Amino acid sequence: MNAAVDVFKSQDSRECRLEALNAWVAEVAALTQPDHIHWCDGSDAENAALIARMQADGTLLPLNHETHPHSWLHRSSPSDVARVEHLTFVCTPERDDAGPNNHWMAPAEAHAKMDALFAGCMRGRTLYVVPYCMGPIDSPLARCGVEITDSPYVVANMRIMTRMGAPALARIEREGSFVKGLHSVGELDPERRFIMHFPEELTIKSFGSGYGGNALLGKKCHALRIASHQARQEGWLAEHMLIVGIENPQGQTHYVAAAFPSACGKTNLAMLIPPEGYRQAGWKVWTVGDDICWMRPGADGRLYAINPEAGFFGVAPGTSDSSNPNALATISHHTIFTNVAVTDDQEPWWDGLDKRTPALDWQGRPYDPANGPAAHPNSRFTVSARQCPSYSPRAEDPQGVPISAIVFGGRRASLVPLVFEARDWTHGVLIGAAMGSETTAAATGAVGVMRRDPMAMKPFCGYNFADYFAHWLSFDQAGAKLPKIFHVNWFRKGDDGKFLWPGFGENLRVLEWMIKRVEGQADAVDTPIGNLPRADDLNLDGVSLSQEAGAKLFGFDPEGWRAEVDSIGAYLEEFGGRMPDALKEEQARIRSVLT
């Protein structure tokens, strides 16, 4: 079917489609010159046809149907395996509105650069129109978008990760607004690869990458960079956070939102399985989301959150029956794997899964340890959240779930204790703003370098961090019943370089202390950096900690923290006059009591 016939059919059968959407699709088609245009309806038949097409051309390789039914392997270009933060831009009229936390380009220059790349790029390809909704389709907190792409792999992933298709298009028709995302894999040339965000235009343009974080425009591009701009305008928060429900033996459930940088255990915490003693006592954990959280004040003053995503785009390496059995169960069927290795019987494999030796590495070569890890360190799985055994019955609640606690955390091998609590909201915002973490393979560049990653939003905030911090502070108003804020560090190491805390399911012991703090039922020690538990304040039955572990996980190093707080002060100064005085005053207050 040629492009003109397909557009005519869509107009004839759907008379109510927005004129603005039709006009935009026609404009993009004229620029990119595809052979065909396909409006995605999200149906099973459409997905089956896409899968068959990709299997035929080798884009998707079938995995073992008996052990992993309806599951596929995708191998991306070796030069296209992670987010490209250095090629990601926020394009605002004024440079300062993007802030020093973003790469900036003037909108006119960015549009010209991208349109030159897009010109004729879809010749010989199909242009897919992908209407989608971020969040439950009938939620007032949800927002819609349309991605135009020439990648059937992107379409298949967007179907899993969003509410994609006819229901989303119907909502777009009702509301008359949507985020516009234009994507092409181009030639997968790293020298012709850019991701441009135009917050004030609610527009995204991505060229030259097929990797999820760069190509699934509903995810980081819309749900964080553009949505953070929308959230600031509309009075809510778009955050890089998991949402997990903790149900105690009395049947009460507290919902916790937690921000960690990518590949730092968000999915593991979101799908946590309680230790045996906790399970026997009646504790349960419910998964609402593992990566993104949109929060809005409710009528009762509390913050209510939805997970705007419908699926998980999780990191495969390290996922195992011991680290995250819920994740393994989730990805046992109807899953798209990207850049994992395969065994000789066509099962997906990655480092940390089990003791087997794979047959082929992530590039399809016979496995040879001399070539590096069998699976790429940032290899991924895409799967529906509904397949998770701990999937929360409230994950589709249109009003969201009430948040009792917000948790910040990163990879810190030294200094930072296991957990501490902010004194108040302003102190908590400073804790989030000052958050530091060692870099991981989720982004291009060196791994293991400590950098400030405020609220785990360094790669994702769509505007100046100083304004973002001010927006966070603005929620502390009369009548607000804000969550308590905590900081955790699962990654503290001992002198031998090994982790001091067992992590994974044992992290529930820390969450229990937090919930008891929310309820006013747990003790803490007041220190200059916040309220710290003693080892006796946590239920450590069955956990064996060395003397060194006890001292470092629950201890406080004044000299080390003086240097840390000085570093935080220097970081805040990088943002100049826009930095809220309240945060600078809070940093100075903490520094004064550390002297």
RASUL-V96377 format. One record per run of one state. SS is the DSSP state (hx for helix, st for strand, lp for the rest). FROM is the first residue (numbers start at 0). TO is the last residue. If there is no record, write none. Layout:
BEGIN
ss;from;to
SS;FROM;TO
SS;FROM;TO
END
This chain:
BEGIN
ss;from;to
lp;0;1
hx;2;12
lp;13;17
hx;18;31
lp;32;34
st;35;38
lp;39;42
hx;43;56
lp;57;59
st;60;61
lp;62;70
st;71;73
lp;74;81
st;82;82
lp;83;83
hx;84;86
st;87;89
lp;90;93
hx;94;97
lp;98;101
st;102;103
lp;104;105
hx;106;117
lp;118;124
st;125;133
lp;134;141
st;142;148
lp;149;150
hx;151;160
lp;161;161
st;162;163
lp;164;164
hx;165;174
lp;175;177
st;178;183
lp;184;188
hx;189;191
lp;192;192
st;193;197
hx;198;200
lp;201;201
st;202;206
lp;207;210
hx;211;214
lp;215;216
hx;217;233
lp;234;234
st;235;238
lp;239;240
st;241;246
lp;247;251
st;252;259
lp;260;264
hx;265;269
lp;270;274
hx;275;280
lp;281;282
st;283;288
lp;289;291
st;292;296
lp;297;301
st;302;305
lp;306;309
st;310;314
lp;315;323
hx;324;329
lp;330;333
st;334;337
lp;338;339
st;340;341
lp;342;346
st;347;348
lp;349;358
st;359;359
lp;360;364
st;365;365
lp;366;367
hx;368;370
lp;371;378
st;379;383
hx;384;386
lp;387;389
st;390;390
lp;391;399
st;400;408
lp;409;417
st;418;420
lp;421;423
hx;424;432
lp;433;434
st;435;437
lp;438;441
st;442;442
lp;443;448
st;449;451
lp;452;452
hx;453;455
lp;456;463
hx;464;472
lp;473;482
st;483;487
lp;488;491
st;492;492
lp;493;497
st;498;498
lp;499;502
hx;503;517
lp;518;523
st;524;526
lp;527;528
st;529;531
lp;532;533
hx;534;536
lp;537;545
hx;546;552
lp;553;556
hx;557;572
lp;573;574
hx;575;577
lp;578;579
hx;580;593
lp;594;594
END
